[in-house]
Amino acid sequence: MVLTFKFTSIPHIIFGARKLNELYNIVPKFGKNVLYVIGGKSLKESGKWDEIVNAMEKNSINISIISVYGEPTPTLIDEAVAKYKRKNIDLVVGIGGGSVTDAGKAISAMIPKEDSIMNYLEGVGNKIHDGKKIPYIAVPTTSGTGSEATKNAVISEVGPEGFKKSLRHDNLIPNYAIIDPELVLSSPSSVSAACGMDAFTQLLEAYVSPRASPITDALAFTGMRYVKDAIIPACSTHALDIGVRSAMAYGSLMSGIVLANAGLGIVHGLASSLGGLFEIPHGVACGTLLAESTKMNITQLQKIGDAGKKGLLKYAMVGVLLAGKEMYENVDVSYYCSILIDALEKWTNDLNIDRLGKYGITIKEVDKIVEKAGLKNNPVQLRREDIMEIVRNRI
């Protein structure tokens, strides 16, 4: 077999407890004018923001601040860019969850431009971004999207004709990603659960993607190994355990790296559609659909004979992992695929991941949701009826 694959560059990664301190030495290397993109209140309430501000003042750094509430919209990005375009910003730093990280990434990419981000969104605009940006540092405070390692920024406009689309270029990967698990300790259990399911979804979808490579397989599998033992404790008995939080942070980071290189499947195809039409957190959308989508993929792979064997074996190997077994030859594929589905269903229940109906989604909306869903990089082709069944089963 001749291997053929591409692998996108990754950020300069700094990982570990108290590694936020490294930020204070890195920022001055870029210049004196720094724009911080942060979340609504959690960072300030944790006391970390005061620490950051004091460190910047000691280094004579001029800081500007944008607070992001919810997922970034085109209007938010355009207004931020208009405000800071002429301020000679040397560096953008995003400190927050996936939405904050994406907002910072988009702002850093659009400051050099003279028009709206709408013109550069995939499937919306007709321009392709050239990769020119203001340097960007990502500091995640949740363990879910892995956006600190991706080359795209997800931008949403929610409504009947809404969308959730990406601004994308290889050069939009952050210059630095500083992952400090201490920043995640204050994350509420519901947020940790949704984010954790999102991370595992990305790891699993990238692992079974037709674009997967030996590199993405290795990274995805180690990510899943860490997440599978930590996801329940991180949301319950060991929420303040830095070892558990480190495992989730590592899994999230790996999920970002592999999605940037192998792509994602039907869960994220549906999550993008749902996120454009309804006010539903991305992690909840992914978490609630993961088990049903995996079950459907396995069912359809079983129907196509030899063409489905590779995908089924990969799903089975994840089942072996979740069962706590060692890898061995001649895996009982059908049995371990069932183990995988059972484990994902148990996580969904144990973590209290909401059904779609909690967000006002009803059976009558299924057609529109499926119409806007993407199937790119799914391990098997699904019919419209199959995708509708996935959604119906989670309302």
Secondary structure, 3 states (H helix, E strand, C coil): CCCCCCCCCCCEEEECCCHHHHHHHHHHHCCCEEEEEECCCHHHHHCHHHHHHHHHHHCCCEEEEEECCCCCCHHHHHHHHHHHCCCCCCEEEEEECHHHHHHHHHHHHHCCCCCCHHHHCCCCCCCCCCCCCCCEEEEECCCCCCHHHCCEEEEEECCCCCEEEEEECHHHCCCEEEECHHHHCCCCHHHHHHHHHHHHHHHHHHHCCCCCCHHHHHHHHHHHHHHHHHHHHHCCCCCCCHHHHHHHHHHHHHHHHHHHHHCCCHHHHHHHHHHHHCCCCHHHHHHHHHHHHHHHHHHHHHCCHHHHHHHHHHHHHHHHHHCCCCCCCCCCHHHHHHHHHHHHHHHHHHCCCCCHHHHCCCHHHHHHHHHCCCCCCCCCCCCHHHHHHHHHCCC
